[in-house]
Amino acid sequence: MSKEKIKKEVLDEKNFGPLVDKIFQQNDVNNSGYIEKQELTELLNNLFDQWKMPRLTNNQVEAELKRLDKNKDGKISKQEFRVLVKEITLFTISKLEI
């Protein structure tokens, strides 16, 4: 299967919505209904460790939080989280060796 077919399949709403829900629930450790800074930090650190990339600094995490936090309430809603999951998914697919 080509990267384009994988991308199309994963980002199809019938697959992507449940994926976002699952990842959101796994990372909303305190069950607040939001991804807060500490949860975002843990998520990004885990990803960067898996990718064998340097972890983000506190300032970089704060910048990422601000970028994703469209309503400026200091936390990431599930809808705002969709952007991050899509970016992570596209990055991961781009690194596949097919």
C-alpha positions in Angstrom: 0.0 0.0 0.0 1.3 3.4 -0.9 1.8 6.3 1.6 -1.0 8.2 -0.2 -3.4 5.3 0.2 -2.4 5.0 3.9 -2.9 8.7 4.4 -6.3 8.7 2.7 -7.4 5.7 4.8 -6.2 7.0 8.1 -7.5 10.5 7.6 -10.9 9.3 6.4 -13.3 10.6 9.1 -14.7 7.2 9.9 -11.2 6.1 10.9 -9.8 9.5 12.1 -12.5 10.4 14.5 -12.2 7.2 16.6 -8.4 7.5 16.4 -8.5 11.1 17.8 -10.9 9.9 20.6 -8.6 7.1 21.6 -5.5 9.1 21.7 -7.2 12.0 23.5 -8.5 9.6 26.2 -5.1 8.0 26.6 -3.5 11.4 27.1 -6.2 13.1 29.2 -4.7 11.6 32.3 -6.7 13.6 34.8 -10.0 13.1 32.9 -10.6 16.8 32.7 -11.9 16.7 29.1 -8.8 18.7 28.0 -5.2 18.2 27.3 -3.3 20.4 29.7 0.3 21.5 29.6 1.7 18.6 31.6 -0.2 16.1 29.6 0.9 17.7 26.3 4.5 17.7 27.6 4.3 13.9 28.4 2.7 13.2 25.0 5.3 15.1 23.0 8.2 13.7 25.1 7.0 10.2 24.4 6.7 10.8 20.7 10.0 12.5 20.4 11.6 9.6 22.3 10.0 7.1 19.9 11.3 9.2 17.0 14.7 9.3 18.5 14.6 13.1 18.4 15.6 15.6 21.1 12.7 16.4 23.5 11.1 19.9 23.3 12.1 22.5 25.8 9.5 24.0 28.2 9.4 27.1 26.0 8.8 24.9 22.9 5.9 23.0 24.6 4.4 26.4 25.7 4.6 27.6 22.1 3.0 24.4 20.8 0.2 24.8 23.4 -0.4 28.4 22.3 -0.5 27.4 18.7 -3.0 24.6 19.2 -5.1 26.5 21.8 -7.4 28.4 19.4 -9.8 29.7 22.1 -6.9 30.8 24.4 -8.2 29.0 27.5 -4.8 27.5 28.3 -5.7 23.9 27.5 -6.5 21.9 24.4 -10.0 20.7 23.6 -10.6 17.5 21.7 -11.4 19.6 18.6 -8.1 21.5 18.9 -6.3 18.2 19.6 -7.4 17.0 16.1 -4.9 19.3 14.5 -2.0 17.8 16.5 -3.1 14.2 15.8 -3.3 15.0 12.1 0.2 16.5 12.1 1.6 13.5 14.0 -0.2 11.1 11.7 1.1 12.8 8.5 4.7 13.0 10.0 4.6 9.3 10.9 3.3 8.3 7.5 6.0 10.3 5.8 8.7 8.3 7.7 7.3 4.9 6.6 9.6 2.9 4.5 7.4 1.4 1.8 
